[in-house]
Amino acid sequence: MGQILFDLYTGSGIYRDVWLVRANEIHLDQWGVYAYPEINKNTGKLHVQVGLNNESKATSAVSIVNELIDPDGKTVAKKTNKTTVEAGKKEVQLEIDVKNPALWSLTNPNLYTLKTTVIKDGNQIDQSTIKTGFRKFTFDPNQGFALNGEWMKMKGVCLHHDAGVLGSEVYPEVWRRRLLTLKELGVNAIRTSHNPQATSLYDLCDELGLLVMDEAFDEWEFPKRKWLEGWNEGEPGFEGSNDFFGEWGEQDLADMVKRDRNHLSIFAWSIGNEVDYPNDPYSHPVLDGKNEGGFTQAMYGGYKKDAPDAMRLGDIAKRLAAVVKKYDQSRPVTAGLAGVAMSNETEYPSALDIAGYNYTESKYVEDHVKYPNRVIYGSENRHDFEAWKAVTDNEHIFGQFLWTGIDYLGESRRWPTRGFYSGLLDFAGFIKARGYFRQSLWSEKPMAYLGTYPLKEENADQDKWTGLKNRSYAGKDGSPWIDALSLWNYDEGQLIRVACYTNANKARLELNGEIVGSVQPYSQKDGIIYWDIPYKAGKLEVIGLNNQDQEVSRYSIHSSKKPYAIQLLSKNIDVKADAGVAQIELQVVDEDGVPVALASDEVTCQLIGNARLLGMEAGDNSDMADYTDNKQRVFHGKMIVYIQANGKAGEKASVKFSAPWLQSTELELNFL
């Protein structure tokens, strides 16, 4: 089993929808209907551009009918434009006014439908239907970002396009579940790192109310270091997509903008990620140490006069920004800067409308003073409390994007690992401990979570307690971890740290109904309340309190016995007969029905009927077993199984899950 070499898992073969289109000689151009909103007090104006393509030699008279349908299915406007179309391409522009439009927002993502019909000689010869609507973005160097006039912080995550065992195959049902789970944690924005993704992802973000930064490139004209033996391991190579940038870069960027520009959820176009690594490949005299503190990435030495000149960054950025503006002037251009101190010596940041800083919170205040007209935000950030405080403590910083929202294939360490594991969710889409920690910072709904781990002994291996292999993200200085598992099984009397992630003002801890942890206030140092107590079996429970000592949230974990049975979330699942995907969650429990977090039993899936097993995913990054068979081990006692229907409406398929020494379970899939 070899290593996945690069920053992302690309997949292979045809893994996204491909369409063969047959059209009239006179037809709508590809991505030819473009609509963008403008809000003025209580009136919405929809600017519409319709691109026509006449592949005949004759000039023809046509009518273009645009019908706008509101979220309730009512036609609110209809316009007909008559025009003549000569051979070649033609663009028709119009405006549609709507009084008191239903606005698209994070909580009420209202979507309108624009139906565009081309008529010739009384006959319909082409038609397009797009989702659109009304919303307003405001970016300000001092106040940050506002949606429809409401100032807010973007609570964002970076996402790669794979889905664990499913690889690069995109199933909307799977991504709907993933995005809804992220939104439950308080996430309100997505960064497509570092490439455009499947159109269904943007459709879902439009529908669910998630902001999107659409990103194009991870490198430009030169390659960056690629770790061949594991993430930051061994000698790097330099293979990459740069070979195609000169010929295809601008065309690919133009196609991304034209394809995606109708999505209301997209708030910015990113033209690059970390192409300004210091000495990887660009260099500048500032790297000789005159601006210490502006680099959080590796510098690979001082100024290298023979390396590509960093001043080239500004020229390329201006060229790419012009491509974006040619096809959409309604949104800002951005990029993720890695070597901010070096890029500040070039025209790169000034070519951007909003400047993303990757892991450079130390420059937020300094650069705001030095560049007062620059809109700054965190385009890629760590999960630590300090990085988020840098956003909340600075009004001008409009948000951050965590690396990452979901564990992903690629950037793996040395074998045995298959991907990177910094997500709020694991490969299976289950919420990790750090996901609950983030929920305590980002969610407006009352919540509490308990995680535990033994106090560190010298040279103790703590990987099994964090679920992370070879890396711990917190606790190195004695502060509580953000990766504490929801587990209560230890040796009697063993000293255990109990970490509570909550957005309550304070909390107390109870064991078997008795107080074992006195009321503690929310920590402004690390955002975690914790107690160190000796282990005793039973029910451990935290109660979140407000300032009046009233209960606002509660969370409990139980000591479990040995694994006893496989439990399903539901006994019957409805699934679309035509290639619908059922997502079946399994949990190993003890004889009392208590989840067994330490379980690692191998589960076998047996399927009868017109259905196909797509994969079994438990979320364990170090599990290098065969993912194409019907057997897989649970991780922390859990697993998700993906099954695709291939039958007819009214049919059923039966699924059985079994494991040695455990009670098996079955369910039926109902085809709709």
Secondary structure, 3 states (H helix, E strand, C coil): CCCCCCCCCCCCCCCCCCCCCCCCCEEEEEEEEEEEEEEECCEEEEEEEEEEEECCCCCEEEEEEEEEECCCCCEEEEEEEEEEECCEEEEEEEEEEEECCCEECCCCECCEEEEEEEEECCEEEEEEEEEECECCEEEECCCEEEECCEEECEEEEEECCCCHHHCCCCCHHHHHHHHHHHHHCCCCEEEECCCCCCHHHHHHHHHHCCEEEEECCCCCCCCCCEECCCCCCCCEECCCHHHHHHHHHHHHHHHHHHHHCCCCCEEEEEEEECCCCCCCCCECHHHHCCCCCCCCCCCCCCCCCCCCECCHHHHHHHHHHHHHHHHCCCCCEEEEECCHHHHCCCCCHHHCCCEEEECCHHHHHHHHHHCCCCCEEEEEECCCHHHHHHHHCCCCEEEEEECCCECEECCCCCCCCCEECCCCECCCCCECHHHHHHHHHHCCCCCEEEEEEECCCCCCCCHHHHCCCCCCCCCCCCCCCCCCECCCCCCCCCEEEEEEEECCCEEEEEECCEEEEEEEECCCCCCCEEEEEECCCCEEEEEEECCCCCEEEEEEEECCCCCCEEEECCCEEEECCEEEEEEEEEEEECCCCCECCCCCCEEEEEEECCEEEEEEECCCCCCCCCCCCCEEECECCEEEEEEEEECCCCCEEEEEEECCCCECEEEEEEEC
